[in-house]
């Protein structure tokens, strides 16, 4: 692991913020690293308010979208709410449809089949709308690169409103309204919303026309918070406000579908991380293993008993997903070793019978293992489909653009994308992908990095300090859990490997003039020699709480340890 200590902010700024907030220099430093320089900015950060959300009508085409939906409601038109099959798409469809149904009965949902239709707007979906007399389609978490499909719908007399957050292509679809803050000519103040977030801005605008306030829409924020966590968007600005209040809903009055998912989870208060690892995978499993409709059905269910049944069904899909994930990852690792792929700048694997719904997870696993920009291909509908994952600070979307001559279709983000290509182009694309990555990537990015917020001592870790750190939550991209480094540590002599397979490391760390603290390092059992024989070492960690027999104590969650005399 490559340890990188973040540059320390200007000392005069630390001192000024320290004085203004009456906090210690460590807290002031953490805030400055997050771009928070004044008392007012800190107040907004620590006390999120719905008043901090922007006026939805600042988004380009919002007035047109609202006018077209109000016209559809007035004229009793059929409205089709269309969305992608992942967490962001299904939560967005559940949000939009459940809101519209409070005002209009003629609303139906449509999720494309991952295997039959693929990602985004499909001709099959448009034909479904035509056959069932839908004159307006609201597309969520997709559509920004579907100019051809929107044009086809227009010829059939079907209007489109697009709510997307992906990067636009060269041609913007000719829709009634295109809501996407990433458009160059959109002046909306915040462009990192997820698809469900853009959908929320639309219902916020619609509700305002009825004289309702944002406070009246809080019940929908459990969906938005789930999407924010699952889609790995920055937890800054509006996203942080939406996630903050969404978590409050999840922890107090979640909708029956989310409550049913949490039924068997023994946790009193969920964090955004819990949402990502407990709620999101189950919602995703429906679209991966069966059909995204199952997720929407769960999320819009109003009766708890029925929601429990849907949740049990989705739990079975998730179990099947885990089995497939394990099997395919093992097969991919064998293929990589056999072909010598681990020696390249990229990891690209392909097997025609791999489950299309799982290849994205496998790509993430392989990226964790080899730390290379990664593509996992399978066969789908006569073509090859792939999920792409990248390493930190390297834009895989730009690489795909550079290799687009071999690609049929692609879309996504800096760190995650999807693509399809013809089988005969696979080898040429694979070589072009390797060449482009090797040409453009900084070699240091191929070594996993731990970014360290601050170098502190154990005596700095107090209950009061931790209470302040907890208020930095919800955590996520651009507001990650603070990571600290402490040097000149010793184990008290009881450090050992723990767990059924002895792969984890548990010890009690000591430093002069400080209270000893328990430290746990998952998957770090192979480092036990570093702490043995009274060795002095340094550690990188985050701070959390350990609950045992009703007692709560602070502990260090280790990220890495090194000998004291080694380089950072």
BAGU-783827 format. One line per field, with one value per residue (C-alpha): residue in one letter; x, y, z. Coordinates in steps of 0.25 Angstrom, whole numbers, plus 2048, in hexadecimal, padded with zeros to 3 digits. Example, Ala and Ser with C-alpha at 12.3 -4.5 7.8 and 13.67 -1.06 7.14 Angstrom:
// BAGU-783827
residuo <- c(A/S)
px <- c(831/837)
py <- c(7EE/7FC)
pz <- c(81F/81D)
This chain:
// BAGU-783827
residuo <- c(X/X/X/X/X/X/X/X/X/X/X/X/X/X/X/X/X/X/X/X/X/X/X/X/X/X/X/X/X/X/X/X/X/X/X/X/X/X/X/X/X/X/X/X/X/X/X/X/X/X/X/X/X/X/X/X/X/X/X/X/X/X/X/X/X/X/X/X/X/X/X/X/X/X/X/X/X/X/X/X/X/X/X/X/X/X/X/X/X/X/X/X/X/X/X/X/X/X/X/X/X/X/X/X/X/X/X/X/X/X/X/X/X/X/X/X/X/X/X/X/X/X/X/X/X/X/X/X/X/X/X/X/X/X/X/X/X/X/X/X/X/X/X/X/X/X/X/X/X/X/X/X/X/X/X/X/X/X/X/X/X/X/X/X/X/X/X/X/X/X/X/X/X/X/X/X/X/X/X/X/X/X/X/X/X/X/X/X/X/X/X/X/X/X/X/X/X/X/X/X/X/X/X/X/X/X/X/X/X/X/X/X/X/X/X/X/X/X/X/X/X/X/X/X/X/X/X/X/X/X/X/X/X/X/X/X/X/X/X/X/X/X/X/X/X/X/X/X/X/X/X/X/X/X/X/X/X/X/X/X/X/X/X/X/X/X/X/X/X/X/X/X/X/X/X/X/X/X/X/X/X/X/X/X/X/X/X/X/X/X/X/X/X/X/X/X/X/X/X/X/X/X/X/X/X/X/X/X/X/X/X/X/X/X/X/X/X/X/X/X/X/X/X/X/X/X/X/X/X/X/X/X/X/X/X/X/X/X/X/X/X/X/X/X/X/X/X/X/X/X/X/X/X/X/X/X/X/X/X/X/X/X/X/X/X/X/X/X/X/X/X/X/X/X/X/X/X/X/X/X/X/X/X/X/X/X/X/X/X/X/X/X/X/X/X/X/X/X/X/X/X/X/X/X/X/X/X/X/X/X/X/X/X/X/X/X/X/X/X/X/X/X/X/X/X/X/X/X/X/X/X/X/X/X/X/X/X/X/X/X/X/X/X/X/X/X/X/X/X/X/X/X/X/X/X/X/X/X/X/X/X/X/X/X/X/X/X/X/X/X/X/X/X/X/X/X/X/X/X/X/X/X/X/X/X/X/X/X/X/X/X/X/X/X/X/X/X/X/X/X/X/X/X/X/X/X/X/X/X/X/X/X/X/X/X/X/X/X/X/X/X/X/X/X/X/X/X/X/X/X/X/X/X/X/X/X/X/X/X/X/X/X/X/X/X/X/X/X/X/X/X/X/X/X/X/X/X/X/X/X/X/X/X/X/X/X/X/X)
px <- c(800/805/802/800/7FF/7F6/7FD/7FA/7F2/7F7/7FB/7F4/7E7/7E8/7E9/7DE/7D4/7D9/7D5/7C8/7C3/7CA/7CF/7DD/7E7/7E4/7D5/7D8/7E2/7D8/7CE/7D7/7DB/7CC/7CC/7C5/7CC/7C2/7B8/7AC/7B1/7B4/7A6/7A0/7A9/7A6/798/792/785/77A/77B/789/783/783/777/774/770/77E/780/77F/772/76B/760/75D/75D/753/74A/74A/747/73C/736/736/72F/725/722/721/72D/734/742/74D/758/764/771/77E/77E/789/787/787/77D/773/773/771/765/75F/761/75B/74F/74B/74B/743/739/735/731/72D/728/72D/73C/743/752/75B/769/771/775/784/786/77B/77C/789/78C/784/778/774/76C/764/761/75C/754/74D/74A/744/73C/736/732/73D/740/74A/757/75F/76D/775/784/785/782/78C/793/786/784/780/776/770/76F/768/75E/75B/757/74D/747/74D/754/760/765/773/779/787/795/79E/7A7/7A0/7A5/7A7/798/78E/781/775/76C/762/76B/779/77D/78C/794/7A1/79C/7A6/79B/794/797/792/79B/79E/7A1/7A4/795/792/787/77D/782/77E/771/76F/772/767/75C/761/75E/751/74D/751/746/73C/741/748/756/762/75F/752/75B/764/75D/764/772/774/774/77E/787/788/78B/796/79D/79C/7A0/7AC/7AA/7B1/7AB/7AC/7A3/794/798/79C/790/787/78F/78F/77F/77D/785/77C/770/777/77A/76C/761/766/75C/757/760/76D/768/765/774/779/770/77B/786/78A/78E/788/78D/791/79C/79E/7A8/79D/794/79E/7A2/794/789/78F/794/786/77F/78A/788/77A/780/78C/786/777/771/772/762/764/76C/762/756/75D/760/752/74B/742/73E/749/745/746/753/758/755/75B/768/769/768/773/77C/77C/780/78B/790/791/798/7A3/7A5/7A6/7B0/7B9/7B9/7BC/7C6/7CE/7CD/7D2/7DE/7E2/7E1/7E9/7F4/7F4/7F5/7FF/7F5/7FA/807/7FF/7FA/7EC/7E4/7DA/7D3/7C8/7C0/7B3/7AB/7AE/7A1/79F/799/7A5/7B1/7B1/7B3/7BE/7C5/7C5/7CB/7D6/7D9/7DB/7E4/7ED/7EB/7EA/7DF/7D6/7CC/7C4/7BD/7B2/7A9/79C/792/79D/7A6/7B0/7AC/7B6/7B6/7C2/7C8/7D4/7DE/7DE/7E1/7E0/7D5/7D1/7C6/7D0/7D8/7CB/7C9/7D7/7D4/7C5/7C8/7C7/7BB/7AD/7A7/7AD/7A9/7AC/7B5/7C4/7C5/7BA/7B5/7AE/7B0/7AC/7B4/7B4/7BC/7C5/7CA/7CD/7DC/7DF/7D7/7DE/7EC/7E7/7E2/7F0/7F7/7EF/7F0/7FF/801/7F8/7F9/802/80A/808/7F9/7FB/7FF/7F3/7F3/7EF/7ED/7F0/7E8/7F2/7FD/7F8/7FC/7F3/7F1/7E9/7DF/7D4/7C5/7C3/7CC/7C5/7B7/7BC/7C1/7B3/7AD/7B5/7AC/7A6/7B3/7B6/7BE/7C4/7C0/7C6/7C7/7D3/7E0/7EB/7FA/800/80F/818/80D/810/807/804/808/7FB/7FA/7F5/7EF/7E0/7D4/7D0/7DB/7E5/7E5/7E2/7EB/7E7/7F0/7F0/7F9/801/808/80E/805/7F8/7ED/7EF/7E6/7E1/7E4/7DE/7E4/7DB/7E3/7F0/7F3/800/806/806/815/816/810/817/824/821/823/820/816/80D/7FF/7F4/7E6/7D8/7D1/7C4/7BD/7BC/7B0/7B2/7A9/7A2/7AF/7B3/7C2/7CA/7D3/7DC/7D8/7E6/7E8/7F7/803/812/81F/822/82F/828/824/816)
py <- c(800/80E/818/826/831/83C/84A/851/85E/86C/86D/87B/875/869/873/87C/871/86B/878/87A/86C/86A/85C/856/858/849/84C/859/852/848/853/85B/84E/84D/85C/861/86E/877/876/876/86B/863/865/860/854/850/854/850/857/855/864/862/85A/862/867/85C/866/86A/85D/85F/85A/858/862/85A/84D/852/858/84B/842/84C/84C/83C/83C/846/83F/831/82C/81F/821/817/818/811/80E/806/7F9/7FC/803/811/80E/805/80F/81B/813/810/81F/825/81B/81B/82A/82B/821/82B/834/82C/81D/81B/818/80B/807/800/7FA/7F5/7E6/7E6/7DA/7DD/7EC/7F0/7FD/80A/80D/802/801/7F6/7FF/80A/800/7FB/80A/80B/7FE/802/811/818/826/82A/823/828/821/821/81E/81C/822/82D/825/81F/82A/81F/819/826/82A/81C/81F/82D/827/81F/82B/827/832/830/837/833/833/82F/832/82B/832/837/832/83B/83B/83F/838/840/83E/847/849/844/845/842/84C/847/84E/859/863/85F/86A/861/864/855/84B/83E/83A/82B/827/826/833/83A/833/839/847/844/840/84C/855/84F/84F/85E/861/85B/864/859/85A/851/84D/846/83D/838/82A/828/82A/81C/819/824/821/812/817/821/816/80B/814/819/827/832/834/844/84F/84B/83C/83D/844/83A/82E/834/836/829/821/827/821/814/813/818/816/80F/80B/7FC/7F7/7FC/7F8/7EA/7E9/7EE/7E4/7DA/7E4/7E5/7F4/800/80B/809/812/815/809/800/804/801/7F3/7EF/7F6/7F9/7EB/7E5/7EF/7ED/7DE/7DF/7E5/7DD/7CF/7D1/7DE/7EC/7EC/7E4/7EF/7FA/7F1/7F0/7FF/804/7F9/800/7F4/7EE/7E0/7E0/7E7/7DC/7D2/7DA/7DC/7CD/7CA/7D5/7CF/7C2/7C9/7D0/7C2/7BD/7CA/7C7/7B9/7BD/7C9/7BF/7B5/7BF/7C6/7B9/7B5/7C3/7C3/7B5/7BB/7C7/7BF/7B5/7C0/7C9/7D4/7D9/7DE/7E8/7F6/7F1/7E5/7E0/7D3/7CC/7C0/7BE/7B7/7C1/7C7/7D5/7DA/7D7/7DB/7E9/7E4/7DA/7E6/7ED/7E1/7DF/7EE/7EC/7E0/7E5/7F4/7F7/7FD/7F1/7EB/7DF/7DA/7D0/7CC/7D3/7D3/7CF/7DA/7DC/7E4/7E9/7F0/7F9/7FE/807/80A/817/824/81D/820/813/81A/823/816/810/81D/81B/80D/810/80B/7FD/7FF/7FE/805/80A/813/816/81D/820/813/80A/808/7FE/7FB/7F1/7ED/7E3/7D6/7D8/7E5/7E0/7DD/7EA/7F2/7EA/7EF/7FD/7FD/7F8/802/80E/80B/809/816/81F/819/81E/811/815/814/805/803/804/811/815/824/828/834/837/832/831/82A/821/82B/834/829/82C/82A/839/838/82C/832/83E/834/82D/83A/83A/82F/82B/826/823/829/836/835/828/823/82A/821/824/81F/81D/81A/813/809/7FC/7F0/7EE/7DF/7D9/7DB/7CF/7CA/7C8/7C3/7B5/7B4/7BD/7C8/7D4/7DB/7E0/7E7/7F2/7FE/806/814/81B/824/81F/815/808/805/7F8/7F7/7ED/7EB/7E2/7DA/7DE/7D2/7D0/7DD/7D7/7D6/7E6/7E7/7DC/7DC/7EA/7F0/7FE/801/80B/809/810/80E/814/815/80E/808/7FA/7F5/7E9/7E4/7F2/7F9/803/806/80D/805/806/800/7FD/800/7FD/7FB/7FD/7FC/809/80B/808/813/818)
pz <- c(800/7FD/808/804/80F/80A/809/816/814/817/826/826/821/82B/836/831/830/83D/844/83D/840/84E/849/849/83D/838/836/830/826/823/81F/817/80F/80C/807/813/817/81F/82B/821/818/824/82A/81D/81D/82B/82A/81D/819/80F/80C/807/7FB/7EE/7E7/7DD/7D2/7D1/7C9/7BA/7B4/7C2/7BF/7B2/7B9/7C4/7B9/7B1/7BD/7C2/7B4/7B4/7C2/7BD/7B0/7B7/7AF/7B2/7B7/7B7/7C1/7BB/7C2/7C2/7CA/7D4/7E2/7DD/7D1/7DA/7E5/7DC/7D5/7E3/7E7/7DB/7D9/7E7/7E7/7DA/7DF/7EA/7DF/7D3/7D2/7C4/7C7/7C4/7C6/7BC/7BF/7B3/7B4/7B6/7AC/7A2/7A0/7A7/7AE/7AC/7A3/79A/78D/794/79F/796/78E/79B/79D/790/791/79E/79B/7A3/79D/7A7/7AC/7B8/7B7/7C4/7C5/7B6/7A9/7A7/79C/796/78B/781/78A/78E/77F/77D/788/783/775/77C/784/791/799/7A2/7AF/7B2/7C0/7BF/7C6/7BC/7B3/7A6/799/78D/78A/794/792/78C/798/79E/7AA/7AD/7BC/7BE/7C5/7BE/7B1/7AD/7AC/7B9/7C4/7D0/7DC/7DF/7D4/7DC/7DF/7DC/7D3/7DF/7E4/7D6/7D7/7E5/7E0/7D6/7E1/7E9/7DD/7DB/7EA/7EA/7E0/7EA/7F5/7FC/802/802/810/80A/802/80D/80C/7FE/803/808/7F9/7F6/801/7FC/7EE/7F2/7FA/7EF/7E4/7EB/7E8/7F0/7FE/7FD/7FB/7F8/7F8/807/80B/803/809/817/817/810/81A/825/81D/81C/82B/82F/825/819/80E/810/805/80C/81A/815/810/81D/825/828/829/838/838/83F/836/827/821/812/812/818/80D/802/807/80D/805/7F8/7F4/7F7/7EE/7E3/7E4/7DE/7D1/7D1/7D3/7CE/7CB/7D0/7D1/7DE/7E4/7E0/7E5/7F3/7F4/7F0/7F9/804/80C/815/814/805/806/80F/804/7F9/802/804/7F5/7F2/7FE/7F6/7E9/7F2/7F7/7E8/7E4/7EF/7EA/7DC/7E0/7E8/7DC/7D1/7D9/7DC/7CD/7C9/7D2/7CC/7BE/7C2/7C8/7BC/7B2/7B9/7BA/7C7/7C1/7B8/7BB/7BA/7BD/7B2/7B3/7AB/7AC/7A5/7AF/7BB/7C1/7BB/7C8/7D0/7C7/7CD/7DB/7D6/7CF/7DD/7E4/7D9/7DA/7E9/7E7/7DB/7DC/7CD/7C4/7C2/7B8/7BA/7AD/7AB/79F/79E/792/787/78C/798/7A4/7AE/7BB/7BE/7CB/7CD/7D8/7E0/7D8/7CB/7C1/7BA/7B2/7AB/7A7/7A1/799/793/790/78B/77C/781/78A/786/793/7A0/7AC/7BA/7C3/7C6/7CF/7C9/7BB/7B2/7A4/798/78C/781/784/778/77E/78C/789/782/78D/798/793/790/79F/7A4/79B/79F/7AE/7AD/7A6/7AF/7BD/7C8/7CC/7DB/7D9/7D8/7E6/7F0/7F8/806/807/815/81B/827/82F/83D/84B/853/85E/853/852/85D/85E/85B/84E/849/84B/842/838/838/834/827/822/819/813/804/7F8/7FB/80A/80D/81C/821/821/82B/82C/839/83B/846/84A/851/854/863/860/85E/84F/847/83B/83C/835/830/826/82E/823/82C/835/843/84D/858/854/85D/85D/869/870/869/86C/865/85A/853/844/83A/82C/824/81A/820/828/81F/826/834/833/832/840/847/84F/855/847/844/839/833/82F/826/82B/82C/83A/83D/849/84E/855/85F/869/86A/86B/860/85E/854/84B/83F/832/82B/81D/81D/826/823/82A/831/828/81B/811/811)
